[in-house]
């Protein structure tokens, strides 16, 4: 493990309003799934990394791809980790030998979604399902899309029960992620049948979206990485 004594990675409290995420998708052959999982468990070694809020992930039942969501207090904390530590951890766990393709996107959290948890750290610790909507927008629809996330979707999901917390993220112009952490699959199913239709009618996403890809990930408990000292992200 790389020592952090004298590290230049100190994170200021002001960065919490500019939370940063990393979204990873990996194509993993069946024959190397266990090797991938073992390497993923080894990422627990970064639990002492300054600025880490947490990381969760799981297998997508629809595609068998592995997806991971990492949260950081800010872009500088993430860049510091990538510069000083990431490659050493990767070299040790040899995870790149276990997948055939990888896609990585990073971006800034625009809206932290309140839910049943006190904050995102608590939600990352207790969630068993991660729901992700990967959205590509039509030209000129960003302002409206962000507005309905704030006015309609965020409070609507919070009111459904079982949504612990979430984050709305800009990855690049016209590409956004909507990520929500759920207590269990039953809570998300209840939301999908009892609340989603009315929210969709109010938000009219067909006016904003060029395409959307959804993921409902049962979270692998031993892939979860939580910080030794919990930052109070989200409150």
Secondary structure, DSSP 4 states (H G I P E B T S, - for coil): ----TT-S----GGGGGG-EEEEEEEE--GGGHHHHHHHHHGGGGGTT-TTEEEEEEEEETTT--EEEEEEES-HHHHHHHIIIIIHHHHHHHTGGGS-SEEEEEEEEEEEEEP-SSSSHHHHHHH-SEEEEEEEEEPTT-HHHHHHHIIIIIHHHHHHTSSEEEEEEEEEETTEEEEEEEES-HHHHHHHHHHTHHHHHHHH-GGGTEEEEEEEEEEEPGGG-B--SS---TT-
